[in-house]
Amino acid sequence: MTFEQISFIVLAVASIASAIGVISFKNAVHSALSLILTLLFLALFYLQLNAMFIAVVQILIYAGAIMVLFLFVVTMLAPDTTVEGNDRIPWQKAVGIALGLILAGALSFLIFSGQSLAQPVTGAGGLAQQVAKIGDVQAFGNALFHGFLFPFEVTSLLIVIAILGALVFGRRA
């Protein structure tokens, strides 16, 4: 058996197990987390087929954005089962603050140093010109994720802030 066959079998077993977890867990949050794992395994199947763009879109859109929104909705609508008392993970806040500072430092470095990962394509005209000139999905992906990387990330940050604001306002009512 080749490496591709072995990795396919392992992925198949793992994705079937996580898919069974989606329907067998009684807790909706555990079920949603199992669905995220299933979607990640699906992205790995796409990588085996050398469909890099579809795998990245699978992770970004389905496993990333849609399932995170679903998890927020599930946790907002779940009955209030908060337990007052000691924090079960006392180091969690410190790790969160440290990771937040690392993220802020990295973004600040990229913004203020003026460095770029690739030659940016500016404006919608630049995107259309590059895709028309080359005419494939790779040109579209390069233009979208390199030329419009900063607006893409700012939009995702604004969406997360809006979701957190909705959670805060939802908990007050």
Contacts in CASP RR format, 6 or more apart in sequence:
PFRMAT RR
TARGET T0000
AUTHOR 0000-0000-0000
METHOD contacts of the structure
MODEL  1
MTFEQISFIVLAVASIASAIGVISFKNAVHSALSLILTLLFLALFYLQLN
AMFIAVVQILIYAGAIMVLFLFVVTMLAPDTTVEGNDRIPWQKAVGIALG
LILAGALSFLIFSGQSLAQPVTGAGGLAQQVAKIGDVQAFGNALFHGFLF
PFEVTSLLIVIAILGALVFGRRA
4 48 0 8 1.000
7 48 0 8 1.000
8 45 0 8 1.000
8 48 0 8 1.000
11 41 0 8 1.000
11 44 0 8 1.000
11 45 0 8 1.000
11 48 0 8 1.000
14 41 0 8 1.000
15 38 0 8 1.000
15 41 0 8 1.000
15 42 0 8 1.000
15 45 0 8 1.000
18 34 0 8 1.000
18 35 0 8 1.000
18 37 0 8 1.000
18 38 0 8 1.000
18 41 0 8 1.000
19 34 0 8 1.000
19 38 0 8 1.000
21 30 0 8 1.000
21 31 0 8 1.000
21 34 0 8 1.000
22 31 0 8 1.000
22 34 0 8 1.000
22 35 0 8 1.000
22 38 0 8 1.000
23 31 0 8 1.000
25 31 0 8 1.000
25 34 0 8 1.000
28 74 0 8 1.000
28 78 0 8 1.000
29 71 0 8 1.000
29 74 0 8 1.000
29 75 0 8 1.000
29 78 0 8 1.000
32 67 0 8 1.000
32 70 0 8 1.000
32 71 0 8 1.000
32 74 0 8 1.000
33 71 0 8 1.000
35 67 0 8 1.000
36 63 0 8 1.000
36 64 0 8 1.000
36 67 0 8 1.000
39 58 0 8 1.000
39 59 0 8 1.000
39 62 0 8 1.000
39 63 0 8 1.000
39 67 0 8 1.000
40 59 0 8 1.000
40 63 0 8 1.000
42 58 0 8 1.000
43 55 0 8 1.000
43 56 0 8 1.000
43 58 0 8 1.000
43 59 0 8 1.000
43 63 0 8 1.000
44 55 0 8 1.000
46 52 0 8 1.000
46 54 0 8 1.000
46 55 0 8 1.000
46 58 0 8 1.000
47 55 0 8 1.000
53 137 0 8 1.000
53 138 0 8 1.000
53 141 0 8 1.000
65 156 0 8 1.000
65 159 0 8 1.000
69 163 0 8 1.000
72 163 0 8 1.000
72 166 0 8 1.000
72 167 0 8 1.000
76 166 0 8 1.000
76 167 0 8 1.000
76 170 0 8 1.000
87 93 0 8 1.000
116 146 0 8 1.000
117 146 0 8 1.000
117 149 0 8 1.000
118 142 0 8 1.000
118 146 0 8 1.000
118 147 0 8 1.000
119 146 0 8 1.000
120 146 0 8 1.000
120 147 0 8 1.000
120 149 0 8 1.000
121 127 0 8 1.000
121 130 0 8 1.000
121 142 0 8 1.000
121 143 0 8 1.000
121 146 0 8 1.000
121 147 0 8 1.000
121 148 0 8 1.000
122 147 0 8 1.000
126 143 0 8 1.000
127 140 0 8 1.000
127 143 0 8 1.000
127 144 0 8 1.000
127 147 0 8 1.000
127 148 0 8 1.000
130 139 0 8 1.000
130 142 0 8 1.000
130 143 0 8 1.000
131 139 0 8 1.000
131 140 0 8 1.000
131 143 0 8 1.000
133 139 0 8 1.000
144 152 0 8 1.000
145 152 0 8 1.000
END
